[in-house]
Amino acid sequence: MKYKKHSKFALFALIAASLAFAIVFLNPVQAKPPVSKAEMKKQMNILLKAVKKGDDLWHTAKLGTNGLACGNCHPDGSASNPHTWPKYQTNLGKVGTLREMINWCILVPMQGPMLDLGGDDMIAMEAYATYTHRGVKIAPAKDEQHGAVPVKSGPGYPLK
Ligand code: HEC
């Protein structure tokens, strides 16, 4: 009888010790932020490089053949509504992506050759459109035409 009591106590002590160990040694490891501040900064800088590239592409006539740039009709990324894609777009005749719509605008209003959908240039243009809409509420399938987040640094070049 006495022996059994001790064994129960030993089991309880073992569970308690394991729990304490898990809380003290394992939990802090799991509670750590997934990336360090330095890593976050590094990743942000890489993203901002793509955004800058997209900004440049958005403001060059080189993508088309008729002298127009995206920025002529979509200053600061306005009316590109990146947060509303994918959605049904009558120009595409289907549920399409932001990238497909960017290509439609290169092909039709700018009379240029479409970009590779997965290429660095297209990714950069998407990054720019999305970056200029930071903080805009996500509302898929809405066909609103509001401008981008207002910029303080001059028309067309929000990153300077
Ligand atoms: C000559 C003016 C013009 C130029 C230049 C132009 N677009 Fe457009 N863009 C439009 C018009 C007009 C629409 C609306 C099409 C529709 O909904 O019928 C549009 C729509 C869009 C949309 C979809 C917006 C929405 O409501 O969801 C995106 C994204 C877009 N353009 C990106 C671009 C990009 C990127 C470029 C440059 C490669 C560009 N556009 C160049 C006129 C232009």
Residues whose N, C-alpha, C, O or C-beta is under 5 A from the ligand:
A	BS01	HEC	L68 A69 C70 C73 A79 S80 N81 L98 M101 I102 C105 I106 P109 E144
